[in-house]
Amino acid sequence: LFCFPERTLLYIAMKNYSAISEFVLLGLSVDPHIQAVLFMLFVLIYLLTLMGNFLMMLMIRADFHLHTPMYFFLRQLSFLDLCHSSVTVPKMLENLLSESKTIFVESCLAQAFFVFATGGTEACLLAVMAYDRYVAISSPLLYGQVMSNQLCVGLVWGSWGLAFVDALINILLAVNLDYCEDHTIPHFSCELSSLFPLSCSDTATNFTLLLCSSVLHFFGTFIMIVSSYARIVSTILSISSTSGRSKAFSTCSSHLTTVILFYGSGFLSYLLPASGSPLEMVFSLQYSVVTPMLNPLIYSLQNKEVKAAMGRMFRKYFHSLL
């Protein structure tokens, strides 16, 4: 073997490749003191995310006043926020306390799959919710007939199915990639765009597929949302009374705020190169950690029906204690 230097180098390279079974997530900081502060901060954010979204789901299920298509979709959004946050935050918290900060290749691919799938489902669901608001404002008398239970359930299942198929196709191609000696990911979580630079295989097909699916999925749903809101604005402007306009706009203000947070941070996060820059980290944290915590708060503060339902639930709870 050692009589042929080129074979020796090939043997070493193959040995290095076969030994790679895990990646290293660099995370947010290498300073132990900063890591301790970040751990406490993100534990608090994660607990608030769990509490807020569980409370929203429980309240919508328990209060018959909220048994409408709008709140059916809001309940699904809360469940998605729980899933999306739980995919990344627990591992990030573990790495903040750990010195190794490693993740198995299989676990990394699984995390990348669920990040893509839950994010894609939420994009579809936000487009569905925009259409729901358009129907409620433009055809209030026919709202119950148009947004039937069968249609609502079908739209939710369609959102899940489309996103999971999209994520599965991308992940199946990524599974076949060969990963070389460089196994350091400059991020706090595994995403497909972060894995491609680590591969010594040709990733042109993977990158093209990811780009096309992201454009069709995320930009496609964004165009649908913009189209729905263009029709909503047109309908609101046709309302003669100022109070009617204000009431119509208030019904979609919470959803519009959620859309801006989700798509704003999501687009900026994916448009920036996967270099681990502080700006990229900020947008990724906003997209995957902060937004799921803020959504229940947004709907609680801006929606009168949610605030009324919350008041009824707390009064009922305190009366049962007395």
WOWO-V333576 format. One record per residue. N is the residue number from 0. RES is the residue in one letter. PSI is psi in degrees with one decimal (* if undefined). Layout:
n=N res=RES psi=PSI
n=N res=RES psi=PSI
This chain:
n=0 res=L psi=-42.4
n=1 res=F psi=-5.5
n=2 res=C psi=-12.9
n=3 res=F psi=95.3
n=4 res=P psi=-38.3
n=5 res=E psi=-34.1
n=6 res=R psi=-35.4
n=7 res=T psi=-45.7
n=8 res=L psi=-40.6
n=9 res=L psi=-40.0
n=10 res=Y psi=-43.9
n=11 res=I psi=-42.8
n=12 res=A psi=-42.9
n=13 res=M psi=-36.1
n=14 res=K psi=-42.4
n=15 res=N psi=-41.7
n=16 res=Y psi=-46.4
n=17 res=S psi=-22.6
n=18 res=A psi=-14.1
n=19 res=I psi=108.2
n=20 res=S psi=-2.5
n=21 res=E psi=157.8
n=22 res=F psi=163.8
n=23 res=V psi=120.9
n=24 res=L psi=113.5
n=25 res=L psi=-29.8
n=26 res=G psi=-156.5
n=27 res=L psi=-26.9
n=28 res=S psi=153.9
n=29 res=V psi=-6.0
n=30 res=D psi=121.1
n=31 res=P psi=-36.4
n=32 res=H psi=-43.1
n=33 res=I psi=-37.7
n=34 res=Q psi=-39.9
n=35 res=A psi=-42.0
n=36 res=V psi=-44.5
n=37 res=L psi=-37.3
n=38 res=F psi=-48.0
n=39 res=M psi=-40.7
n=40 res=L psi=-47.6
n=41 res=F psi=-25.1
n=42 res=V psi=-44.7
n=43 res=L psi=-45.9
n=44 res=I psi=-42.7
n=45 res=Y psi=-41.0
n=46 res=L psi=-41.0
n=47 res=L psi=-37.1
n=48 res=T psi=-47.7
n=49 res=L psi=-48.0
n=50 res=M psi=-46.7
n=51 res=G psi=-44.8
n=52 res=N psi=-37.4
n=53 res=F psi=-41.3
n=54 res=L psi=-41.2
n=55 res=M psi=-44.4
n=56 res=M psi=-42.9
n=57 res=L psi=-42.0
n=58 res=M psi=-43.6
n=59 res=I psi=-37.5
n=60 res=R psi=-37.6
n=61 res=A psi=-29.3
n=62 res=D psi=115.3
n=63 res=F psi=-19.2
n=64 res=H psi=-21.7
n=65 res=L psi=13.2
n=66 res=H psi=65.9
n=67 res=T psi=163.8
n=68 res=P psi=-40.0
n=69 res=M psi=-45.7
n=70 res=Y psi=-21.4
n=71 res=F psi=-45.0
n=72 res=F psi=-36.3
n=73 res=L psi=-37.0
n=74 res=R psi=-40.8
n=75 res=Q psi=-36.4
n=76 res=L psi=-41.2
n=77 res=S psi=-41.0
n=78 res=F psi=-41.7
n=79 res=L psi=-40.9
n=80 res=D psi=-38.6
n=81 res=L psi=-46.4
n=82 res=C psi=-47.4
n=83 res=H psi=-41.3
n=84 res=S psi=-38.6
n=85 res=S psi=-16.6
n=86 res=V psi=-36.7
n=87 res=T psi=-38.4
n=88 res=V psi=-46.5
n=89 res=P psi=-42.6
n=90 res=K psi=-36.6
n=91 res=M psi=-41.2
n=92 res=L psi=-39.9
n=93 res=E psi=-43.5
n=94 res=N psi=-28.9
n=95 res=L psi=-26.0
n=96 res=L psi=-11.8
n=97 res=S psi=152.2
n=98 res=E psi=-30.7
n=99 res=S psi=-41.5
n=100 res=K psi=36.3
n=101 res=T psi=159.3
n=102 res=I psi=134.1
n=103 res=F psi=149.7
n=104 res=V psi=-43.5
n=105 res=E psi=-41.4
n=106 res=S psi=-37.2
n=107 res=C psi=-43.8
n=108 res=L psi=-37.7
n=109 res=A psi=-42.5
n=110 res=Q psi=-42.8
n=111 res=A psi=-38.2
n=112 res=F psi=-49.6
n=113 res=F psi=-31.1
n=114 res=V psi=-46.2
n=115 res=F psi=-43.6
n=116 res=A psi=-46.5
n=117 res=T psi=-37.6
n=118 res=G psi=-41.0
n=119 res=G psi=-39.4
n=120 res=T psi=-41.1
n=121 res=E psi=-36.8
n=122 res=A psi=-44.7
n=123 res=C psi=-42.0
n=124 res=L psi=-38.0
n=125 res=L psi=-34.9
n=126 res=A psi=-40.3
n=127 res=V psi=-42.5
n=128 res=M psi=-34.0
n=129 res=A psi=-42.0
n=130 res=Y psi=-39.3
n=131 res=D psi=-42.4
n=132 res=R psi=-36.3
n=133 res=Y psi=-45.2
n=134 res=V psi=-41.2
n=135 res=A psi=-35.3
n=136 res=I psi=-39.7
n=137 res=S psi=-31.1
n=138 res=S psi=66.8
n=139 res=P psi=-32.6
n=140 res=L psi=-27.2
n=141 res=L psi=7.3
n=142 res=Y psi=-47.7
n=143 res=G psi=-34.1
n=144 res=Q psi=-42.5
n=145 res=V psi=-50.5
n=146 res=M psi=67.8
n=147 res=S psi=165.1
n=148 res=N psi=-41.3
n=149 res=Q psi=-41.8
n=150 res=L psi=-43.5
n=151 res=C psi=-46.6
n=152 res=V psi=-41.5
n=153 res=G psi=-39.7
n=154 res=L psi=-38.4
n=155 res=V psi=-47.3
n=156 res=W psi=-37.2
n=157 res=G psi=-38.4
n=158 res=S psi=-47.3
n=159 res=W psi=-47.5
n=160 res=G psi=-46.3
n=161 res=L psi=-44.7
n=162 res=A psi=-40.5
n=163 res=F psi=-38.0
n=164 res=V psi=-43.0
n=165 res=D psi=-45.7
n=166 res=A psi=-39.1
n=167 res=L psi=-42.1
n=168 res=I psi=-44.8
n=169 res=N psi=-40.1
n=170 res=I psi=-38.3
n=171 res=L psi=-35.9
n=172 res=L psi=-36.9
n=173 res=A psi=-28.9
n=174 res=V psi=-32.4
n=175 res=N psi=-1.0
n=176 res=L psi=148.3
n=177 res=D psi=132.4
n=178 res=Y psi=133.8
n=179 res=C psi=-159.1
n=180 res=E psi=-37.3
n=181 res=D psi=109.1
n=182 res=H psi=28.4
n=183 res=T psi=123.9
n=184 res=I psi=117.3
n=185 res=P psi=58.7
n=186 res=H psi=171.0
n=187 res=F psi=-5.0
n=188 res=S psi=167.6
n=189 res=C psi=124.0
n=190 res=E psi=153.2
n=191 res=L psi=-41.4
n=192 res=S psi=-24.1
n=193 res=S psi=-21.2
n=194 res=L psi=-31.3
n=195 res=F psi=-42.6
n=196 res=P psi=-18.1
n=197 res=L psi=-9.7
n=198 res=S psi=142.9
n=199 res=C psi=7.1
n=200 res=S psi=170.7
n=201 res=D psi=113.2
n=202 res=T psi=13.9
n=203 res=A psi=-43.8
n=204 res=T psi=-43.8
n=205 res=N psi=-45.3
n=206 res=F psi=-41.6
n=207 res=T psi=-43.0
n=208 res=L psi=-43.3
n=209 res=L psi=-42.1
n=210 res=L psi=-45.9
n=211 res=C psi=-44.7
n=212 res=S psi=-36.1
n=213 res=S psi=-42.4
n=214 res=V psi=-47.8
n=215 res=L psi=-39.9
n=216 res=H psi=-57.9
n=217 res=F psi=-47.0
n=218 res=F psi=-32.9
n=219 res=G psi=-46.6
n=220 res=T psi=-34.1
n=221 res=F psi=-40.7
n=222 res=I psi=-38.7
n=223 res=M psi=-39.8
n=224 res=I psi=-45.6
n=225 res=V psi=-41.1
n=226 res=S psi=-43.8
n=227 res=S psi=-42.0
n=228 res=Y psi=-28.6
n=229 res=A psi=-40.9
n=230 res=R psi=-36.0
n=231 res=I psi=-45.8
n=232 res=V psi=-42.3
n=233 res=S psi=-40.9
n=234 res=T psi=-42.7
n=235 res=I psi=-40.3
n=236 res=L psi=-23.9
n=237 res=S psi=-9.7
n=238 res=I psi=130.0
n=239 res=S psi=-41.3
n=240 res=S psi=144.1
n=241 res=T psi=-39.2
n=242 res=S psi=-36.9
n=243 res=G psi=-40.8
n=244 res=R psi=-43.7
n=245 res=S psi=-41.9
n=246 res=K psi=-40.7
n=247 res=A psi=-41.8
n=248 res=F psi=-35.9
n=249 res=S psi=-25.3
n=250 res=T psi=-19.7
n=251 res=C psi=5.6
n=252 res=S psi=-38.6
n=253 res=S psi=-44.3
n=254 res=H psi=-40.6
n=255 res=L psi=-40.1
n=256 res=T psi=-43.1
n=257 res=T psi=-41.5
n=258 res=V psi=-44.5
n=259 res=I psi=-43.9
n=260 res=L psi=-46.3
n=261 res=F psi=-53.0
n=262 res=Y psi=-34.7
n=263 res=G psi=-54.9
n=264 res=S psi=-35.2
n=265 res=G psi=-47.4
n=266 res=F psi=-46.3
n=267 res=L psi=-36.0
n=268 res=S psi=-41.4
n=269 res=Y psi=-23.4
n=270 res=L psi=-30.0
n=271 res=L psi=144.1
n=272 res=P psi=149.7
n=273 res=A psi=73.3
n=274 res=S psi=-6.5
n=275 res=G psi=20.9
n=276 res=S psi=153.7
n=277 res=P psi=-38.4
n=278 res=L psi=-41.7
n=279 res=E psi=-40.7
n=280 res=M psi=-41.7
n=281 res=V psi=-47.7
n=282 res=F psi=-36.9
n=283 res=S psi=-40.8
n=284 res=L psi=-42.3
n=285 res=Q psi=-42.3
n=286 res=Y psi=-44.5
n=287 res=S psi=-16.8
n=288 res=V psi=-49.0
n=289 res=V psi=-45.4
n=290 res=T psi=-43.6
n=291 res=P psi=-28.1
n=292 res=M psi=-36.1
n=293 res=L psi=-29.1
n=294 res=N psi=-48.9
n=295 res=P psi=-36.5
n=296 res=L psi=-41.0
n=297 res=I psi=-48.0
n=298 res=Y psi=-29.8
n=299 res=S psi=-38.1
n=300 res=L psi=-34.2
n=301 res=Q psi=-13.3
n=302 res=N psi=117.9
n=303 res=K psi=-38.5
n=304 res=E psi=-38.5
n=305 res=V psi=-42.2
n=306 res=K psi=-40.1
n=307 res=A psi=-42.3
n=308 res=A psi=-37.4
n=309 res=M psi=-40.3
n=310 res=G psi=-42.7
n=311 res=R psi=-39.6
n=312 res=M psi=-42.9
n=313 res=F psi=-37.8
n=314 res=R psi=-42.4
n=315 res=K psi=-39.0
n=316 res=Y psi=-44.8
n=317 res=F psi=-33.8
n=318 res=H psi=-35.2
n=319 res=S psi=-24.5
n=320 res=L psi=-27.7
n=321 res=L psi=*
